[in-house]
């Protein structure tokens, strides 16, 4: 009897579990179900939430510069001049200017968003890789504990 025939006979001899039995978890699965590619661990999501909050905090933190306050990290998004009036001395009478409020720098905004996405994706990939390694090592440890000990 060939191996194919033996495998077919073994498959025919074992009773097939119905779909109802599998759905109700009455039959132990032969292997763990595969995760979807977009699915991440809850702990990864929590870490990403804190990273996103930190990146936002860095962007809203003012950094002082000469005669202005800059907002944005790592690239400056908005420039707000200080409340100190600027004086032009070359003219006969001093001229006072209103504080300058610069507009948004859209190129820097796109660069900051792109940098944040790259940082968060890198952290997510690293964490998911670490979690997968931990899962594999647990499976290996469990399998080794089931094996009979070798005589010395």
C-alpha positions in Angstrom: 0.0 0.0 0.0 1.4 3.3 -1.0 1.7 6.4 1.2 -1.1 8.2 -0.6 -3.4 5.2 -0.1 -2.5 5.0 3.5 -3.2 8.7 4.0 -6.5 8.5 2.3 -7.5 5.5 4.4 -6.5 7.3 7.6 -8.6 10.3 6.5 -11.6 8.1 5.8 -11.2 6.3 9.1 -11.3 9.5 11.2 -14.7 11.0 11.6 -14.9 14.4 10.0 -16.0 17.2 12.3 -19.0 19.0 11.2 -19.0 22.8 10.6 -21.2 23.2 13.6 -18.7 21.3 15.8 -15.9 23.5 14.6 -17.9 26.7 15.0 -18.9 25.8 18.6 -15.2 25.0 19.4 -16.0 21.4 20.2 -13.2 20.2 18.0 -9.7 21.4 18.9 -8.1 23.2 15.9 -5.2 21.6 14.3 -3.3 24.9 14.0 -4.1 28.4 15.3 -6.2 30.6 13.0 -4.2 33.0 10.9 -4.4 36.7 11.7 -5.4 39.1 9.0 -2.6 41.2 7.6 -4.0 44.5 8.9 -4.7 43.2 12.4 -2.3 44.4 15.2 -2.0 43.6 18.9 -3.8 45.7 21.5 -0.6 46.6 23.2 0.8 47.8 19.8 -2.2 50.0 19.4 -1.8 51.5 22.9 1.9 52.2 22.3 1.0 53.9 19.0 -1.6 56.0 20.7 1.1 57.3 23.1 3.6 57.9 20.3 0.9 59.8 18.3 0.1 61.9 21.4 3.8 62.6 21.9 4.3 63.7 18.3 1.3 66.1 18.6 2.7 67.5 21.8 6.0 68.2 20.2 4.2 70.0 17.3 2.2 72.2 19.7 5.1 73.0 22.0 6.4 76.5 21.2 10.2 76.8 20.7 11.6 80.3 21.2 13.6 81.9 18.5 15.0 85.5 18.0 12.0 87.8 17.9 9.5 85.0 17.2 8.0 81.8 18.5 8.1 78.7 16.3 5.6 75.9 16.3 6.2 72.5 14.7 8.6 69.6 15.1 10.9 68.6 13.4 10.0 71.2 10.7 8.5 74.6 11.6 4.8 74.9 10.7 3.9 78.4 12.0 5.9 81.4 12.9 4.4 83.9 15.4 6.4 87.1 16.1 6.8 88.3 19.6 4.6 91.0 21.1 7.6 93.4 21.1 7.2 96.3 18.6 9.8 96.4 15.9 11.4 99.8 15.4 12.8 101.1 12.1 15.6 103.6 13.1 16.6 104.9 9.7 13.5 107.1 9.4 13.1 110.4 11.3 10.4 109.1 13.6 10.4 105.5 14.9 7.8 103.3 13.1 6.1 100.6 15.1 4.9 97.5 13.3 2.2 95.0 14.4 3.5 91.6 15.4 3.8 89.3 12.4 1.7 86.1 12.4 3.0 83.9 9.6 0.8 81.6 7.7 1.0 77.9 7.6 4.0 76.3 5.8 2.2 73.6 4.0 5.4 71.9 2.8 6.5 71.5 6.4 3.1 70.3 7.4 3.3 67.5 4.8 6.8 66.7 5.8 5.7 66.5 9.5 2.8 64.2 8.7 5.0 62.0 6.5 7.6 61.8 9.3 4.9 60.9 11.9 3.5 58.2 9.7 7.0 56.7 9.1 7.8 56.8 12.8 4.5 55.1 13.8 4.8 52.4 11.0 8.4 51.6 12.1 7.4 51.3 15.7 4.4 49.2 14.8 6.5 46.8 12.6 9.1 46.5 15.4 6.6 45.7 18.1 4.6 43.2 15.9 7.9 41.5 15.1 8.8 41.3 18.8 5.4 39.9 19.7 5.6 37.3 16.9 9.0 36.2 18.3 7.6 35.9 21.8 4.7 33.8 20.5 7.1 31.5 18.5 9.3 31.0 21.5 6.3 30.1 23.7 5.2 27.5 21.1 8.7 26.0 21.0 8.9 25.9 24.8 5.5 24.2 25.0 6.5 21.7 22.3 9.7 20.9 24.1 8.0 20.4 27.4 5.7 17.8 25.8 8.6 15.7 24.4 9.8 12.8 26.6 13.2 13.4 28.2 16.1 11.7 26.6 18.0 9.2 28.8 21.6 10.3 29.6 
